[in-house]
Amino acid sequence: MKDQNIINQRRNFLKTLSGIGAGMATIPALMQAQTNAPARPSGAKYMGDFTAPKLEKVKVAIIGVGARGSGHISQLATIEGVEVVGICDLNEGRAKGSENNVKGKGHAPKVYFGDENAWQKMLAETKPDACFIATPWELHGPQAVAAMKAGAHAFVEIPIALTIEELWDIINTSEATGRHCMLMENVNYGREELLYLNMVRQGVIGELLHGEAAYIHELRGQMNGGDSTGSWRTLHYAKRNGNLYPCHGLGPVAQYMSLARGEDNFRRLVSFGSPAKGRNLYAKKSNNLTKPEFKTLDYQCADMSTSLVKTHLGRTIMIQWDETSPRPYSRHNLIQGTLGTLRGFPNGMAIEGVTKSFHEWTNSEEFEAIASKYEHPLFKRMGELAKKMGGHGGMDFLMLFRIIECLRNGLPLDQNVYEGCYWSSVAPLSEKSVKEDGMPQDFPDFTRGNWKTTKPLAIIE
């Protein structure tokens, strides 16, 4: 009955929109404007609700075992039904360190290192069912495509690719090979993000209107990090200017709104950036930079990047990214509806008829009392184990557990290939918007119209 009420509310909301004079002309135009998509090649299949054949045992290989990849393969090695068959990294010490780690958990992987193309040999020799990719950003797209062509489902660190052309290549390859390609957005598996998804699905805050998403994390120190993330990320800050890392904030909000999943979709964005000051100042002051050229580079990327997305239904999403400014960490996460608002960092709710007041945020005691009624079933089932296993408070383990669970049971993944491409496309689209002084940029229709019949992400019991 609750689900039917939500459906009726949505229908009424859409009728109200279509009844507004200006909207009668505008909404059909918006729905028809997103035509910048090539035809799906003959024989390709839509992957939105795709289920792959069940795998009793999932043979896993990984490319890149630095800070992220070493944690992923260590946790994957503990999950029932996983066999780690391959580990690859340019650095011999990192590769063998992860090998020793998983050997202690009962695995015997082949190990590859030293050659920048060794990962291709690993794919050919180990024939994994699933390939996890945790390499520098510019390698994500090509390695995901190669993994799928080699017969593996691809699971890719953020972003899934860097350019619109690479995103289309990923989609075309996934559709042609029948292999999943999932962006590993771990924040979608945070306790509060799962909680809010469940509350939204139950209609607690009414019709959705607006979202806010941010990743604020001061990471200038990575410029001193030696052969690690900062050694290659820093070059992106020098060459590019846009919202380069939008997915941590955007992923959860996009799933609250069911974007690209039947109800609504990305339409267009505008993007602006603040002056680029922080990294230039830091480079001048620091005497411990990883590379000498970091001292003389002209860092073009804005300290604070802000993008505004408009959806087909006219909803709005503000996305902010700042890894430079000296300010406290925040994954600002807000979803606003006709009956109330949910937010993260700090957590709070303000809901008509539910919270004591909608003029101020709940305190922690009231928040937890309400949360206990709407805790996501996945977190109820696996949350305690995930917290013990760790990885950003357990969200990494929960994400990896769900990937394996879906592959072993022949279930659709929680994030399909199109979602990963939409979320990642904010970066190149924002770069173009910034370059054009904030001119609007249309999202490609990566689904070729199929988003309208794709099922929303279910609340898995």
C-alpha positions as CSV (number, residue, x, y, z in Angstrom):
1,M,0.0,0.0,0.0
2,K,2.9,2.3,0.9
3,D,4.5,1.7,-2.5
4,Q,1.2,2.4,-4.3
5,N,0.8,5.7,-2.4
6,I,4.3,6.7,-3.5
7,I,3.4,5.9,-7.1
8,N,0.2,7.9,-6.9
9,Q,2.1,10.9,-5.4
10,R,4.5,10.8,-8.3
11,R,1.7,10.7,-10.8
12,N,0.0,13.6,-9.1
13,F,3.3,15.5,-9.0
14,L,3.9,15.0,-12.7
15,K,0.3,16.0,-13.5
16,T,0.8,19.2,-11.6
17,L,4.0,20.0,-13.5
18,S,2.3,19.3,-16.8
19,G,-0.6,21.6,-15.9
20,I,1.6,24.7,-15.6
21,G,1.4,26.8,-18.7
22,A,5.1,27.3,-19.3
23,G,5.8,23.7,-18.2
24,M,3.5,22.3,-20.9
25,A,5.9,23.6,-23.5
26,T,9.1,23.2,-21.6
27,I,8.9,19.6,-20.3
28,P,8.3,17.8,-23.6
29,A,11.2,19.9,-25.1
30,L,13.5,18.7,-22.3
31,M,12.4,15.1,-22.7
32,Q,13.2,15.3,-26.4
33,A,16.4,17.4,-26.3
34,Q,18.7,14.6,-25.2
35,T,19.3,13.0,-28.6
36,N,23.1,13.2,-28.7
37,A,23.5,9.4,-28.6
38,P,24.8,7.1,-31.4
39,A,22.6,4.2,-32.3
40,R,23.2,0.9,-30.4
41,P,25.3,-1.4,-32.6
42,S,23.5,-4.5,-33.9
43,G,23.7,-7.4,-31.5
44,A,24.5,-5.2,-28.5
45,K,22.3,-5.5,-25.4
46,Y,21.1,-2.9,-22.9
47,M,22.8,-3.4,-19.6
48,G,20.6,-1.4,-17.3
49,D,18.9,-4.3,-15.5
50,F,21.4,-6.9,-16.8
51,T,22.0,-10.1,-14.8
52,A,25.0,-12.3,-15.7
53,P,25.0,-16.0,-15.2
54,K,25.6,-17.1,-11.6
55,L,29.2,-17.8,-10.6
56,E,29.7,-20.4,-7.9
57,K,33.3,-19.2,-7.5
58,V,34.4,-15.7,-8.6
59,K,38.0,-15.7,-10.0
60,V,39.3,-12.2,-9.2
61,A,42.3,-10.3,-10.5
62,I,43.4,-6.8,-9.6
63,I,45.4,-4.1,-11.5
64,G,47.0,-1.7,-9.0
65,V,47.7,-2.5,-5.4
66,G,48.6,0.9,-4.0
67,A,46.7,2.6,-1.3
68,R,43.2,1.6,-2.6
69,G,43.9,-1.6,-4.5
70,S,45.9,-3.3,-1.6
71,G,42.9,-2.8,0.7
72,H,40.4,-4.1,-1.9
73,I,42.3,-7.3,-2.6
74,S,42.9,-7.9,1.1
75,Q,39.2,-7.7,1.8
76,L,38.1,-9.6,-1.3
77,A,40.3,-12.5,-0.2
78,T,38.1,-12.9,2.9
79,I,34.8,-13.1,1.1
80,E,33.2,-16.5,0.6
81,G,33.2,-17.6,-3.0
82,V,36.3,-15.6,-4.1
83,E,39.4,-17.0,-5.6
84,V,42.2,-14.4,-6.1
85,V,44.0,-15.5,-9.3
86,G,46.0,-12.5,-10.3
87,I,47.7,-9.4,-8.8
88,C,49.5,-6.8,-10.9
89,D,51.3,-3.6,-10.0
90,L,54.3,-1.7,-11.6
91,N,56.0,-1.8,-8.2
92,E,57.4,-5.3,-7.3
93,G,57.2,-4.6,-3.5
94,R,53.6,-3.6,-3.6
95,A,52.7,-6.6,-5.8
96,K,54.5,-9.1,-3.6
97,G,53.2,-7.5,-0.4
98,S,49.6,-8.1,-1.6
99,E,50.5,-11.6,-2.7
100,N,51.8,-12.4,0.8
101,N,48.6,-10.9,2.3
102,V,46.2,-13.0,0.3
103,K,48.4,-16.2,0.5
104,G,47.8,-15.9,4.3
105,K,44.1,-16.1,3.5
106,G,44.3,-19.2,1.4
107,H,44.9,-17.9,-2.1
108,A,47.6,-18.6,-4.6
109,P,47.6,-15.8,-7.2
110,K,50.0,-15.3,-10.1
111,V,51.9,-12.0,-9.6
112,Y,52.9,-9.5,-12.3
113,F,55.0,-6.4,-12.0
114,G,57.7,-4.2,-13.6
115,D,56.2,-3.9,-17.1
116,E,53.5,-1.2,-17.7
117,N,51.7,-3.8,-19.9
118,A,52.0,-6.7,-17.5
119,W,48.3,-6.4,-16.7
120,Q,47.4,-7.5,-20.2
121,K,49.4,-10.6,-19.7
122,M,47.7,-11.2,-16.4
123,L,44.2,-11.0,-18.1
124,A,45.3,-13.4,-20.8
125,E,46.9,-16.0,-18.5
126,T,44.6,-15.9,-15.4
127,K,41.2,-15.4,-17.3
128,P,39.5,-13.8,-14.3
129,D,35.7,-13.5,-13.9
130,A,36.1,-10.1,-12.3
131,C,38.9,-7.6,-12.7
132,F,39.3,-4.8,-10.2
133,I,41.1,-1.6,-11.4
134,A,42.7,0.8,-9.0
135,T,45.3,2.6,-11.1
136,P,45.8,6.3,-12.1
137,W,42.7,7.9,-13.5
138,E,43.9,8.0,-17.1
139,L,44.2,4.2,-17.2
140,H,40.7,3.4,-16.0
141,G,38.8,3.6,-19.3
142,P,41.3,1.7,-21.4
143,Q,41.9,-1.0,-18.8
144,A,38.1,-1.5,-18.2
145,V,37.5,-1.9,-21.9
146,A,40.4,-4.4,-22.2
147,A,39.2,-6.4,-19.1
148,M,35.7,-6.7,-20.6
149,K,37.1,-7.8,-24.0
150,A,39.1,-10.4,-22.1
151,G,35.9,-11.8,-20.7
152,A,35.9,-10.3,-17.2
153,H,33.4,-8.0,-15.5
154,A,35.2,-4.8,-14.7
155,F,35.1,-2.9,-11.4
156,V,36.7,0.5,-11.6
157,E,37.9,3.0,-9.1
158,I,36.6,6.6,-9.4
159,P,36.3,8.0,-12.1
160,I,35.3,5.2,-14.5
161,A,36.9,7.2,-17.4
162,L,38.0,10.8,-18.2
163,T,36.4,11.7,-21.5
164,I,33.0,11.4,-23.1
165,E,34.6,9.3,-25.9
166,E,36.1,6.9,-23.3
167,L,32.7,6.6,-21.6
168,W,31.0,5.7,-24.8
169,D,33.7,3.1,-25.4
170,I,33.0,1.6,-22.0
171,I,29.3,1.4,-22.7
172,N,29.7,0.0,-26.2
173,T,32.1,-2.7,-24.9
174,S,29.8,-3.6,-22.0
175,E,26.8,-3.9,-24.3
176,A,28.8,-5.9,-26.9
177,T,30.4,-8.3,-24.5
178,G,27.6,-8.8,-22.0
179,R,30.0,-7.9,-19.2
180,H,29.3,-5.6,-16.2
181,C,31.4,-2.5,-15.8
182,M,30.7,-0.9,-12.4
183,L,32.1,2.3,-10.9
184,M,33.2,1.4,-7.3
185,E,31.4,4.3,-5.5
186,N,32.0,3.2,-2.0
187,V,30.1,6.1,-0.4
188,N,26.8,4.6,-1.7
189,Y,27.4,2.0,1.0
190,G,27.8,4.3,3.9
191,R,25.3,3.8,6.8
192,E,23.7,7.3,6.4
193,E,23.5,7.0,2.6
194,L,21.8,3.7,2.8
195,L,19.5,5.0,5.5
196,Y,18.5,8.0,3.4
197,L,17.9,5.8,0.3
198,N,15.5,3.7,2.3
199,M,13.7,6.7,3.7
200,V,13.3,8.2,0.3
201,R,12.0,5.0,-1.2
202,Q,9.4,4.9,1.6
203,G,8.2,8.4,0.8
204,V,9.2,9.9,4.1
205,I,10.3,13.2,2.7
206,G,7.7,13.3,-0.1
207,E,8.5,14.2,-3.7
208,L,12.2,14.9,-4.3
209,L,13.1,18.4,-5.4
210,H,16.8,19.2,-4.7
211,G,20.1,17.6,-3.7
212,E,23.5,18.8,-2.6
213,A,26.6,16.7,-2.9
214,A,30.2,17.5,-2.0
215,Y,33.7,16.1,-1.5
216,I,35.7,18.5,0.6
217,H,39.0,17.0,1.6
218,E,42.3,18.9,2.0
219,L,44.9,16.8,0.2
220,R,47.7,19.1,-0.7
221,G,50.1,16.9,1.3
222,Q,49.7,14.3,-1.5
223,M,52.1,16.5,-3.5
224,N,54.8,15.2,-1.0
225,G,53.8,11.6,-1.1
226,G,56.4,10.0,-3.3
227,D,55.3,7.2,-5.6
228,S,51.7,7.4,-4.6
229,T,48.4,9.1,-5.5
230,G,49.8,12.6,-5.5
231,S,52.5,11.8,-7.9
232,W,50.0,11.5,-10.8
233,R,46.9,13.4,-9.4
234,T,48.9,16.6,-9.1
235,L,49.4,16.7,-12.8
236,H,45.7,16.7,-13.4
237,Y,45.3,19.8,-11.2
238,A,47.9,21.6,-13.4
239,K,46.3,20.6,-16.7
240,R,42.6,20.6,-16.1
241,N,40.0,22.9,-14.5
242,G,36.6,21.6,-13.6
243,N,34.7,19.4,-11.1
244,L,37.3,16.5,-11.5
245,Y,36.1,14.2,-8.6
246,P,32.3,14.5,-8.3
247,C,31.2,11.0,-7.6
248,H,31.5,10.6,-3.8
249,G,28.9,13.2,-3.3
250,L,26.8,12.7,-6.5
251,G,26.5,8.9,-6.4
252,P,24.2,8.7,-3.4
253,V,22.1,11.7,-4.4
254,A,21.6,10.3,-7.9
255,Q,20.4,7.1,-6.5
256,Y,18.0,8.8,-4.1
257,M,16.5,10.5,-7.2
258,S,16.6,7.3,-9.3
259,L,18.5,9.2,-12.1
260,A,18.9,7.0,-15.2
261,R,16.5,4.5,-13.6
262,G,12.9,5.0,-14.8
263,E,11.9,8.1,-12.9
264,D,14.2,10.9,-14.0
265,N,17.6,11.5,-15.6
266,F,20.5,13.9,-15.9
267,R,19.7,16.7,-18.4
268,R,22.4,19.5,-18.3
269,L,24.8,21.2,-16.1
270,V,26.6,24.5,-15.6
271,S,29.9,24.8,-13.8
272,F,32.1,27.5,-12.3
273,G,35.4,27.5,-10.4
274,S,37.0,29.8,-7.8
275,P,40.5,31.2,-8.5
276,A,43.2,28.6,-8.4
277,K,45.4,29.8,-5.6
278,G,46.0,27.0,-3.0
279,R,48.2,24.6,-4.8
280,N,50.4,27.3,-6.3
281,L,51.0,28.7,-2.8
282,Y,51.6,25.3,-1.4
283,A,54.1,24.4,-4.1
284,K,56.1,27.6,-3.4
285,K,56.3,27.0,0.3
286,S,57.0,23.2,0.3
287,N,60.5,21.9,0.3
288,N,59.5,18.2,0.1
289,L,57.6,17.9,-3.2
290,T,57.6,14.5,-4.9
291,K,58.8,15.9,-8.3
292,P,60.9,19.0,-8.9
293,E,58.5,20.2,-11.6
294,F,55.7,20.5,-9.1
295,K,57.5,23.6,-7.9
296,T,57.1,25.4,-11.2
297,L,53.8,24.1,-12.6
298,D,51.0,26.6,-13.0
299,Y,48.0,24.9,-11.2
300,Q,44.9,25.8,-13.3
301,C,42.2,23.8,-11.4
302,A,40.0,25.9,-9.2
303,D,40.3,25.5,-5.4
304,M,36.5,25.1,-5.2
305,S,34.6,23.8,-8.1
306,T,30.8,24.1,-8.1
307,S,28.4,22.5,-10.7
308,L,24.7,22.7,-10.9
309,V,22.8,19.9,-12.6
310,K,19.2,20.1,-13.8
311,T,17.3,16.9,-14.4
312,H,14.5,16.1,-16.9
313,L,11.9,16.7,-14.2
314,G,13.5,20.0,-13.3
315,R,15.1,18.9,-10.1
316,T,18.4,20.5,-9.2
317,I,21.7,19.1,-7.7
318,M,24.6,21.2,-6.5
319,I,27.9,19.4,-6.7
320,Q,31.1,20.8,-5.0
321,W,34.7,19.6,-5.0
322,D,37.6,21.0,-3.2
323,E,40.8,19.1,-2.3
324,T,42.9,22.2,-1.7
325,S,41.5,24.6,0.8
326,P,42.4,24.4,4.5
327,R,39.0,23.4,5.9
328,P,37.5,20.4,7.7
329,Y,36.6,17.2,5.7
330,S,33.0,17.0,4.5
331,R,31.0,14.7,2.2
332,H,28.0,17.1,2.4
333,N,25.0,15.0,1.5
334,L,21.6,16.5,1.3
335,I,18.3,15.5,-0.2
336,Q,15.3,17.8,0.0
337,G,11.6,16.8,-0.7
338,T,8.2,18.4,-0.3
339,L,7.8,17.0,3.2
340,G,11.3,17.4,4.6
341,T,15.1,17.2,4.2
342,L,17.8,14.7,5.1
343,R,21.5,15.8,5.4
344,G,24.9,14.4,6.2
345,F,28.0,16.1,7.6
346,P,26.7,16.7,10.1
347,N,23.8,14.3,10.2
348,G,20.3,15.8,10.6
349,M,16.7,15.5,9.6
350,A,13.8,18.0,9.4
351,I,10.6,16.4,8.4
352,E,7.0,17.6,8.7
353,G,5.1,15.4,11.1
354,V,8.1,13.2,11.9
355,T,10.7,15.3,13.6
356,K,10.0,17.6,16.6
357,S,10.5,20.6,14.4
358,F,11.3,21.3,10.8
359,H,12.8,24.7,11.7
360,E,15.9,23.1,13.2
361,W,17.8,19.9,12.7
362,T,17.4,16.9,14.9
363,N,19.9,16.3,17.6
364,S,21.8,13.0,17.7
365,E,19.3,11.3,20.0
366,E,16.3,12.1,17.9
367,F,18.2,11.3,14.7
368,E,19.1,7.8,16.0
369,A,15.5,7.2,17.2
370,I,14.2,7.9,13.7
371,A,17.0,6.1,12.0
372,S,16.3,2.9,13.9
373,K,12.9,2.7,12.2
374,Y,14.4,3.1,8.7
375,E,17.8,1.4,8.9
376,H,18.6,-0.1,5.5
377,P,18.1,-4.0,5.4
378,L,21.6,-4.4,3.9
379,F,23.2,-2.5,6.8
380,K,21.1,-4.4,9.3
381,R,22.4,-7.6,7.8
382,M,26.1,-6.7,7.2
383,G,26.8,-3.5,9.0
384,E,28.5,-4.9,12.1
385,L,30.8,-7.2,10.1
386,A,31.5,-4.3,7.6
387,K,32.6,-2.0,10.5
388,K,34.9,-4.8,11.8
389,M,36.4,-5.3,8.4
390,G,37.0,-1.6,7.9
391,G,37.7,0.5,4.9
392,H,36.3,4.0,5.4
393,G,34.2,2.8,8.3
394,G,33.1,-0.4,6.6
395,M,31.7,1.0,3.3
396,D,34.5,-0.5,1.3
397,F,33.9,-4.0,2.5
398,L,30.1,-3.7,2.1
399,M,30.6,-2.6,-1.5
400,L,32.9,-5.5,-2.2
401,F,30.6,-8.0,-0.5
402,R,27.7,-6.8,-2.5
403,I,29.6,-7.1,-5.8
404,I,30.5,-10.7,-5.1
405,E,27.0,-11.5,-3.7
406,C,25.5,-10.2,-7.0
407,L,27.9,-12.1,-9.2
408,R,27.4,-15.4,-7.3
409,N,23.6,-15.1,-7.3
410,G,23.0,-13.7,-10.8
411,L,21.6,-10.4,-9.5
412,P,21.8,-6.9,-11.2
413,L,24.6,-4.9,-9.7
414,D,23.7,-2.0,-7.4
415,Q,25.3,0.5,-9.9
416,N,25.0,-0.3,-13.6
417,V,27.5,0.9,-16.3
418,Y,25.3,3.9,-17.3
419,E,25.2,5.3,-13.8
420,G,29.0,5.1,-13.5
421,C,29.3,6.9,-16.8
422,Y,26.7,9.6,-16.0
423,W,28.4,10.4,-12.6
424,S,31.9,10.4,-14.2
425,S,30.8,12.6,-17.1
426,V,30.4,15.5,-14.7
427,A,34.1,16.0,-14.9
428,P,34.6,16.5,-18.7
429,L,31.3,18.4,-19.0
430,S,32.2,20.7,-16.2
431,E,35.6,21.3,-17.8
432,K,33.9,22.4,-21.0
433,S,31.4,24.6,-19.1
434,V,34.2,26.3,-17.1
435,K,36.1,26.9,-20.3
436,E,33.0,28.5,-21.8
437,D,32.4,30.7,-18.8
438,G,29.6,28.7,-17.4
439,M,27.7,27.8,-20.6
440,P,25.2,24.9,-20.1
441,Q,26.4,21.4,-21.3
442,D,23.9,18.6,-22.1
443,F,24.5,15.1,-20.8
444,P,24.7,12.5,-23.5
445,D,21.9,9.9,-23.2
446,F,24.2,7.0,-22.4
447,T,21.2,4.7,-22.2
448,R,19.9,5.6,-25.6
449,G,16.4,6.2,-24.1
450,N,16.3,3.0,-22.1
451,W,16.6,4.8,-18.7
452,K,12.8,5.3,-18.9
453,T,12.1,1.6,-18.4
454,T,15.0,0.8,-16.1
455,K,14.1,-0.3,-12.6
456,P,15.0,1.9,-9.7
457,L,17.6,0.5,-7.3
458,A,15.6,-1.8,-5.0
459,I,15.9,-2.0,-1.2
460,I,17.4,-5.4,-0.9
461,E,16.0,-7.4,2.1
